[in-house]
Amino acid sequence: MNSVVVLISGRGSNLQALLDAGLPVSAVISNVPSAAGLAIAARRGVPNRVLPHKDFASRESFEDALAEEIERYSPKLVALAGFMRVLTPGFVERYRDRMLNIHPSLLPAFPGLNTHERALAEGVKLHGCTAHFVTADLDHGPIVAQAAIPVRRQDTAATLALRVLKQEHVLYPRVVRWFLDGKLVIGRGAVSVKGNDAQLVFDDSP
Ligand code: GRF
C-alpha cells in the first residue's frame, strides 16, 4: 500500500505535520503509553497502538512485535517521528531504504540528544534539521534534505528548538511525499530527488 506507518514516543508534532499535509498515514505506533501523539492520531481517526518496550524481555523481542504490528498495515514507508528507541541492525535491515527519520540538527553534526544545547556550546552559526534514511549507525543514514536556520547571538536552546521544529514541520512532510511519489534515488550514501526539488531549505525569518 502507498501508505506510512509513523512511530512515535512523545509529543507528536511531526506526526501532526504529516497528517496536516494530507499524507496517507495508516497507523501510529508508540512505545510510550503516555505519548501525546496518540491523541493526535485518535482525533484524526488514525489507528493507533501502544507497544511498551518495557513489556519485552529484549530489544529483539520488542522489535519482533513492532514489525508484526507494522506489517498489519503493509506500509510502503516507516517514518520515525520522535521515536526514542535505538533500533537493532536486524530491524534496520528489514526496513532498509524505506525507513526515514527527522533529526533536530544539521547532520552529521550533533547526532543523538540535546542537539540545540550542543550547537550553542560549539558556537555554530548555522543549525537546523535533517530528514534521512535510517541505517544501523545512529543518526547517520543517507541525507535526503536539510533545513537550515542562522544561530543568533540572543538564541537559547529553547528559541533554537522552536525555530528548528518549525522547519521540521516543513521538511518532513515534503520528504515523505517525495518518497511516496517514488522520487527519491539513493546513490552511494547520497540521495537525489527526481525533478531537482530543493533538498535545502534556508529560513532566515526571526
Ligand atoms: C523532534 O525534534 C525530532 O526531530 C526528534 O524528536 C522530536 C520529536 O518531536 N527526532 P515531536 O514528537 O514530533 O513533536
py3Dmol code that shows the C-alpha trace and the ligand (Angstrom):
import py3Dmol

protein = """\
ATOM      1  CA  MET A   1       0.000   0.000   0.000  1.00  0.00           C
ATOM      2  CA  ASN A   2       1.191   3.518  -0.686  1.00  0.00           C
ATOM      3  CA  SER A   3       0.981   4.428   2.988  1.00  0.00           C
ATOM      4  CA  VAL A   4       3.085   5.331   6.002  1.00  0.00           C
ATOM      5  CA  VAL A   5       3.257   3.881   9.494  1.00  0.00           C
ATOM      6  CA  VAL A   6       4.559   6.510  11.924  1.00  0.00           C
ATOM      7  CA  LEU A   7       6.495   5.539  15.061  1.00  0.00           C
ATOM      8  CA  ILE A   8       6.437   7.994  17.960  1.00  0.00           C
ATOM      9  CA  SER A   9       7.395   8.225  21.618  1.00  0.00           C
ATOM     10  CA  GLY A  10       6.102  11.648  22.658  1.00  0.00           C
ATOM     11  CA  ARG A  11       4.578  14.967  21.664  1.00  0.00           C
ATOM     12  CA  GLY A  12       3.777  14.080  18.078  1.00  0.00           C
ATOM     13  CA  SER A  13       4.132  17.491  16.428  1.00  0.00           C
ATOM     14  CA  ASN A  14       5.872  15.955  13.402  1.00  0.00           C
ATOM     15  CA  LEU A  15       3.113  13.365  13.188  1.00  0.00           C
ATOM     16  CA  GLN A  16       0.653  16.250  13.222  1.00  0.00           C
ATOM     17  CA  ALA A  17       2.552  17.934  10.377  1.00  0.00           C
ATOM     18  CA  LEU A  18       2.410  14.728   8.310  1.00  0.00           C
ATOM     19  CA  LEU A  19      -1.322  14.463   8.903  1.00  0.00           C
ATOM     20  CA  ASP A  20      -1.888  18.160   8.171  1.00  0.00           C
ATOM     21  CA  ALA A  21      -0.108  17.664   4.856  1.00  0.00           C
ATOM     22  CA  GLY A  22      -2.700  15.039   3.959  1.00  0.00           C
ATOM     23  CA  LEU A  23      -0.213  12.193   3.820  1.00  0.00           C
ATOM     24  CA  PRO A  24      -1.655   8.664   3.922  1.00  0.00           C
ATOM     25  CA  VAL A  25      -0.791   7.642   7.493  1.00  0.00           C
ATOM     26  CA  SER A  26      -2.287   4.191   8.005  1.00  0.00           C
ATOM     27  CA  ALA A  27      -1.255   3.773  11.654  1.00  0.00           C
ATOM     28  CA  VAL A  28       0.662   5.334  14.520  1.00  0.00           C
ATOM     29  CA  ILE A  29       2.594   3.166  16.963  1.00  0.00           C
ATOM     30  CA  SER A  30       4.087   4.437  20.217  1.00  0.00           C
ATOM     31  CA  ASN A  31       6.445   2.630  22.572  1.00  0.00           C
ATOM     32  CA  VAL A  32       5.364   5.044  25.337  1.00  0.00           C
ATOM     33  CA  PRO A  33       1.771   4.733  26.616  1.00  0.00           C
ATOM     34  CA  SER A  34       1.561   8.407  27.677  1.00  0.00           C
ATOM     35  CA  ALA A  35       2.731   9.815  24.303  1.00  0.00           C
ATOM     36  CA  ALA A  36       0.622  12.862  23.458  1.00  0.00           C
ATOM     37  CA  GLY A  37       0.852  11.984  19.766  1.00  0.00           C
ATOM     38  CA  LEU A  38      -1.524   9.065  20.316  1.00  0.00           C
ATOM     39  CA  ALA A  39      -4.369  11.505  20.960  1.00  0.00           C
ATOM     40  CA  ILE A  40      -3.478  13.421  17.796  1.00  0.00           C
ATOM     41  CA  ALA A  41      -3.861  10.196  15.814  1.00  0.00           C
ATOM     42  CA  ALA A  42      -7.082   9.287  17.607  1.00  0.00           C
ATOM     43  CA  ARG A  43      -8.622  12.696  16.873  1.00  0.00           C
ATOM     44  CA  ARG A  44      -7.954  12.121  13.174  1.00  0.00           C
ATOM     45  CA  GLY A  45      -9.382   8.619  13.258  1.00  0.00           C
ATOM     46  CA  VAL A  46      -5.961   7.083  12.525  1.00  0.00           C
ATOM     47  CA  PRO A  47      -5.453   3.634  14.097  1.00  0.00           C
ATOM     48  CA  ASN A  48      -3.025   3.996  16.976  1.00  0.00           C
ATOM     49  CA  ARG A  49      -1.330   1.347  19.035  1.00  0.00           C
ATOM     50  CA  VAL A  50       0.808   1.277  22.131  1.00  0.00           C
ATOM     51  CA  LEU A  51       3.620  -1.214  22.306  1.00  0.00           C
ATOM     52  CA  PRO A  52       5.521  -0.551  25.550  1.00  0.00           C
ATOM     53  CA  HIS A  53       9.101  -1.673  25.087  1.00  0.00           C
ATOM     54  CA  LYS A  54       9.198  -2.276  28.836  1.00  0.00           C
ATOM     55  CA  ASP A  55       6.852  -5.238  28.399  1.00  0.00           C
ATOM     56  CA  PHE A  56       9.507  -7.125  26.455  1.00  0.00           C
ATOM     57  CA  ALA A  57      12.483  -9.041  27.789  1.00  0.00           C
ATOM     58  CA  SER A  58      14.835  -7.986  24.999  1.00  0.00           C
ATOM     59  CA  ARG A  59      15.287  -5.372  22.294  1.00  0.00           C
ATOM     60  CA  GLU A  60      14.808  -8.099  19.688  1.00  0.00           C
ATOM     61  CA  SER A  61      11.518  -9.382  21.099  1.00  0.00           C
ATOM     62  CA  PHE A  62      10.192  -5.811  21.234  1.00  0.00           C
ATOM     63  CA  GLU A  63      11.200  -5.266  17.634  1.00  0.00           C
ATOM     64  CA  ASP A  64       9.637  -8.556  16.507  1.00  0.00           C
ATOM     65  CA  ALA A  65       6.341  -7.386  17.964  1.00  0.00           C
ATOM     66  CA  LEU A  66       6.831  -3.936  16.446  1.00  0.00           C
ATOM     67  CA  ALA A  67       7.465  -5.386  12.981  1.00  0.00           C
ATOM     68  CA  GLU A  68       4.420  -7.608  13.327  1.00  0.00           C
ATOM     69  CA  GLU A  69       2.313  -4.572  14.193  1.00  0.00           C
ATOM     70  CA  ILE A  70       3.754  -2.541  11.312  1.00  0.00           C
ATOM     71  CA  GLU A  71       3.145  -5.366   8.834  1.00  0.00           C
ATOM     72  CA  ARG A  72      -0.572  -5.395   9.643  1.00  0.00           C
ATOM     73  CA  TYR A  73      -0.685  -2.238   7.534  1.00  0.00           C
ATOM     74  CA  SER A  74       1.774  -3.289   4.789  1.00  0.00           C
ATOM     75  CA  PRO A  75       3.131   0.250   4.542  1.00  0.00           C
ATOM     76  CA  LYS A  76       5.437   1.479   1.820  1.00  0.00           C
ATOM     77  CA  LEU A  77       7.299   3.591   4.372  1.00  0.00           C
ATOM     78  CA  VAL A  78       8.032   3.629   8.103  1.00  0.00           C
ATOM     79  CA  ALA A  79       8.525   7.191   9.378  1.00  0.00           C
ATOM     80  CA  LEU A  80      10.218   7.747  12.733  1.00  0.00           C
ATOM     81  CA  ALA A  81       8.866  10.926  14.300  1.00  0.00           C
ATOM     82  CA  GLY A  82      10.427  11.394  17.713  1.00  0.00           C
ATOM     83  CA  PHE A  83      10.739   7.626  18.234  1.00  0.00           C
ATOM     84  CA  MET A  84      13.183   7.344  21.110  1.00  0.00           C
ATOM     85  CA  ARG A  85      14.420   3.766  20.802  1.00  0.00           C
ATOM     86  CA  VAL A  86      17.702   2.707  19.306  1.00  0.00           C
ATOM     87  CA  LEU A  87      16.929   0.081  16.672  1.00  0.00           C
ATOM     88  CA  THR A  88      18.985  -3.075  16.144  1.00  0.00           C
ATOM     89  CA  PRO A  89      20.794  -3.669  12.826  1.00  0.00           C
ATOM     90  CA  GLY A  90      18.355  -6.507  12.130  1.00  0.00           C
ATOM     91  CA  PHE A  91      15.304  -4.258  12.342  1.00  0.00           C
ATOM     92  CA  VAL A  92      17.001  -1.505  10.359  1.00  0.00           C
ATOM     93  CA  GLU A  93      17.917  -4.007   7.626  1.00  0.00           C
ATOM     94  CA  ARG A  94      14.334  -5.186   7.404  1.00  0.00           C
ATOM     95  CA  TYR A  95      13.237  -1.648   6.533  1.00  0.00           C
ATOM     96  CA  ARG A  96      16.322  -0.663   4.568  1.00  0.00           C
ATOM     97  CA  ASP A  97      15.661   2.197   2.120  1.00  0.00           C
ATOM     98  CA  ARG A  98      12.086   2.520   3.374  1.00  0.00           C
ATOM     99  CA  MET A  99      12.510   3.975   6.858  1.00  0.00           C
ATOM    100  CA  LEU A 100      13.005   7.711   7.355  1.00  0.00           C
ATOM    101  CA  ASN A 101      13.834   9.826  10.397  1.00  0.00           C
ATOM    102  CA  ILE A 102      13.740  13.529  11.211  1.00  0.00           C
ATOM    103  CA  HIS A 103      16.603  14.749  13.397  1.00  0.00           C
ATOM    104  CA  PRO A 104      16.982  18.206  15.002  1.00  0.00           C
ATOM    105  CA  SER A 105      20.467  19.110  13.747  1.00  0.00           C
ATOM    106  CA  LEU A 106      22.382  19.519  10.524  1.00  0.00           C
ATOM    107  CA  LEU A 107      23.813  16.005  10.367  1.00  0.00           C
ATOM    108  CA  PRO A 108      26.481  14.744  10.533  1.00  0.00           C
ATOM    109  CA  ALA A 109      26.881  17.405  13.241  1.00  0.00           C
ATOM    110  CA  PHE A 110      25.256  16.590  16.563  1.00  0.00           C
ATOM    111  CA  PRO A 111      23.762  13.115  16.280  1.00  0.00           C
ATOM    112  CA  GLY A 112      21.998  11.927  19.438  1.00  0.00           C
ATOM    113  CA  LEU A 113      20.331  14.046  22.098  1.00  0.00           C
ATOM    114  CA  ASN A 114      20.412  17.692  23.286  1.00  0.00           C
ATOM    115  CA  THR A 115      21.297  18.964  19.832  1.00  0.00           C
ATOM    116  CA  HIS A 116      20.324  22.593  20.459  1.00  0.00           C
ATOM    117  CA  GLU A 117      22.375  22.877  23.654  1.00  0.00           C
ATOM    118  CA  ARG A 118      25.348  21.311  21.887  1.00  0.00           C
ATOM    119  CA  ALA A 119      25.006  23.605  18.867  1.00  0.00           C
ATOM    120  CA  LEU A 120      25.099  26.635  21.186  1.00  0.00           C
ATOM    121  CA  ALA A 121      28.022  25.265  23.179  1.00  0.00           C
ATOM    122  CA  GLU A 122      30.023  24.764  19.968  1.00  0.00           C
ATOM    123  CA  GLY A 123      29.183  28.237  18.741  1.00  0.00           C
ATOM    124  CA  VAL A 124      27.943  27.086  15.343  1.00  0.00           C
ATOM    125  CA  LYS A 125      26.368  29.842  13.264  1.00  0.00           C
ATOM    126  CA  LEU A 126      24.130  27.560  11.250  1.00  0.00           C
ATOM    127  CA  HIS A 127      21.772  24.994  12.738  1.00  0.00           C
ATOM    128  CA  GLY A 128      18.716  23.127  11.543  1.00  0.00           C
ATOM    129  CA  CYS A 129      17.225  19.726  10.921  1.00  0.00           C
ATOM    130  CA  THR A 130      17.780  16.735   8.673  1.00  0.00           C
ATOM    131  CA  ALA A 131      15.499  14.152   7.117  1.00  0.00           C
ATOM    132  CA  HIS A 132      17.450  10.980   6.401  1.00  0.00           C
ATOM    133  CA  PHE A 133      17.123   7.282   5.718  1.00  0.00           C
ATOM    134  CA  VAL A 134      17.726   5.155   8.787  1.00  0.00           C
ATOM    135  CA  THR A 135      20.784   2.922   8.935  1.00  0.00           C
ATOM    136  CA  ALA A 136      22.266   0.944  11.818  1.00  0.00           C
ATOM    137  CA  ASP A 137      24.623   3.842  12.504  1.00  0.00           C
ATOM    138  CA  LEU A 138      22.521   6.117  14.753  1.00  0.00           C
ATOM    139  CA  ASP A 139      21.529   9.392  13.011  1.00  0.00           C
ATOM    140  CA  HIS A 140      23.969   8.766  10.148  1.00  0.00           C
ATOM    141  CA  GLY A 141      21.902   7.426   7.253  1.00  0.00           C
ATOM    142  CA  PRO A 142      21.793   8.945   3.747  1.00  0.00           C
ATOM    143  CA  ILE A 143      20.596  12.535   3.967  1.00  0.00           C
ATOM    144  CA  VAL A 144      17.517  13.391   1.903  1.00  0.00           C
ATOM    145  CA  ALA A 145      17.050  17.061   2.794  1.00  0.00           C
ATOM    146  CA  GLN A 146      18.018  19.668   5.341  1.00  0.00           C
ATOM    147  CA  ALA A 147      16.532  22.910   6.601  1.00  0.00           C
ATOM    148  CA  ALA A 148      18.958  25.479   7.987  1.00  0.00           C
ATOM    149  CA  ILE A 149      18.497  28.492  10.228  1.00  0.00           C
ATOM    150  CA  PRO A 150      21.014  31.069  11.417  1.00  0.00           C
ATOM    151  CA  VAL A 151      22.046  30.934  15.080  1.00  0.00           C
ATOM    152  CA  ARG A 152      21.684  34.410  16.520  1.00  0.00           C
ATOM    153  CA  ARG A 153      23.563  35.940  19.433  1.00  0.00           C
ATOM    154  CA  GLN A 154      20.463  36.040  21.635  1.00  0.00           C
ATOM    155  CA  ASP A 155      19.396  32.436  20.923  1.00  0.00           C
ATOM    156  CA  THR A 156      18.834  29.951  23.728  1.00  0.00           C
ATOM    157  CA  ALA A 157      18.290  26.202  23.382  1.00  0.00           C
ATOM    158  CA  ALA A 158      14.570  26.911  23.670  1.00  0.00           C
ATOM    159  CA  THR A 159      14.414  29.540  20.914  1.00  0.00           C
ATOM    160  CA  LEU A 160      16.536  27.357  18.646  1.00  0.00           C
ATOM    161  CA  ALA A 161      14.337  24.346  19.343  1.00  0.00           C
ATOM    162  CA  LEU A 162      11.268  26.344  18.373  1.00  0.00           C
ATOM    163  CA  ARG A 163      12.695  27.640  15.104  1.00  0.00           C
ATOM    164  CA  VAL A 164      14.157  24.270  14.149  1.00  0.00           C
ATOM    165  CA  LEU A 165      10.897  22.479  14.943  1.00  0.00           C
ATOM    166  CA  LYS A 166       9.030  24.861  12.647  1.00  0.00           C
ATOM    167  CA  GLN A 167      11.371  23.773   9.849  1.00  0.00           C
ATOM    168  CA  GLU A 168      10.983  20.091  10.727  1.00  0.00           C
ATOM    169  CA  HIS A 169       7.278  20.536  10.070  1.00  0.00           C
ATOM    170  CA  VAL A 170       8.060  21.965   6.630  1.00  0.00           C
ATOM    171  CA  LEU A 171      10.761  19.466   5.717  1.00  0.00           C
ATOM    172  CA  TYR A 172       9.444  16.109   6.879  1.00  0.00           C
ATOM    173  CA  PRO A 173       6.093  16.128   5.043  1.00  0.00           C
ATOM    174  CA  ARG A 174       7.897  17.215   1.883  1.00  0.00           C
ATOM    175  CA  VAL A 175      10.393  14.358   2.134  1.00  0.00           C
ATOM    176  CA  VAL A 176       7.736  11.767   2.955  1.00  0.00           C
ATOM    177  CA  ARG A 177       5.750  12.943  -0.069  1.00  0.00           C
ATOM    178  CA  TRP A 178       8.842  12.616  -2.300  1.00  0.00           C
ATOM    179  CA  PHE A 179       9.337   9.071  -1.037  1.00  0.00           C
ATOM    180  CA  LEU A 180       5.725   8.035  -1.649  1.00  0.00           C
ATOM    181  CA  ASP A 181       5.833   9.599  -5.112  1.00  0.00           C
ATOM    182  CA  GLY A 182       8.870   7.449  -5.908  1.00  0.00           C
ATOM    183  CA  LYS A 183      11.104  10.473  -6.379  1.00  0.00           C
ATOM    184  CA  LEU A 184      13.996   9.532  -4.088  1.00  0.00           C
ATOM    185  CA  VAL A 185      17.055   7.875  -5.554  1.00  0.00           C
ATOM    186  CA  ILE A 186      19.631   6.561  -3.091  1.00  0.00           C
ATOM    187  CA  GLY A 187      23.128   6.668  -4.526  1.00  0.00           C
ATOM    188  CA  ARG A 188      26.329   5.811  -2.730  1.00  0.00           C
ATOM    189  CA  GLY A 189      25.421   7.425   0.585  1.00  0.00           C
ATOM    190  CA  ALA A 190      23.774  10.428  -1.044  1.00  0.00           C
ATOM    191  CA  VAL A 191      20.158  10.825  -2.055  1.00  0.00           C
ATOM    192  CA  SER A 192      18.869  12.756  -5.018  1.00  0.00           C
ATOM    193  CA  VAL A 193      15.338  13.774  -5.886  1.00  0.00           C
ATOM    194  CA  LYS A 194      13.938  13.224  -9.362  1.00  0.00           C
ATOM    195  CA  GLY A 195      12.855  16.552 -10.778  1.00  0.00           C
ATOM    196  CA  ASN A 196      15.506  18.507  -8.868  1.00  0.00           C
ATOM    197  CA  ASP A 197      13.281  19.507  -5.985  1.00  0.00           C
ATOM    198  CA  ALA A 198      15.045  21.675  -3.419  1.00  0.00           C
ATOM    199  CA  GLN A 199      16.843  19.499  -0.888  1.00  0.00           C
ATOM    200  CA  LEU A 200      17.880  22.525   1.134  1.00  0.00           C
ATOM    201  CA  VAL A 201      15.528  24.929   2.863  1.00  0.00           C
ATOM    202  CA  PHE A 202      17.009  28.075   4.355  1.00  0.00           C
ATOM    203  CA  ASP A 203      14.896  30.100   6.722  1.00  0.00           C
ATOM    204  CA  ASP A 204      16.202  33.471   7.809  1.00  0.00           C
ATOM    205  CA  SER A 205      12.967  34.718   9.379  1.00  0.00           C
ATOM    206  CA  PRO A 206      13.000  35.905  13.012  1.00  0.00           C
TER     207      PRO A 206
END
"""
ligand_1 = """\
14
GRF
C 11.808 16.298 17.037
O 12.649 17.355 17.386
C 12.514 15.329 16.116
O 13.433 15.956 15.270
C 13.243 14.441 17.086
O 12.357 14.286 18.162
C 11.488 15.402 18.237
C 10.100 14.882 18.168
O 9.135 15.888 18.347
N 13.607 13.198 16.450
P 7.611 15.577 18.058
O 7.219 14.392 18.921
O 7.462 15.260 16.591
O 6.865 16.816 18.449
"""
view = py3Dmol.view(width=600, height=400)
view.addModel(protein, "pdb")
view.setStyle({"model": 0}, {"cartoon": {"style": "trace"}})
view.addModel(ligand_1, "xyz")
view.setStyle({"model": 1}, {"stick": {}})
view.zoomTo()
view.show()
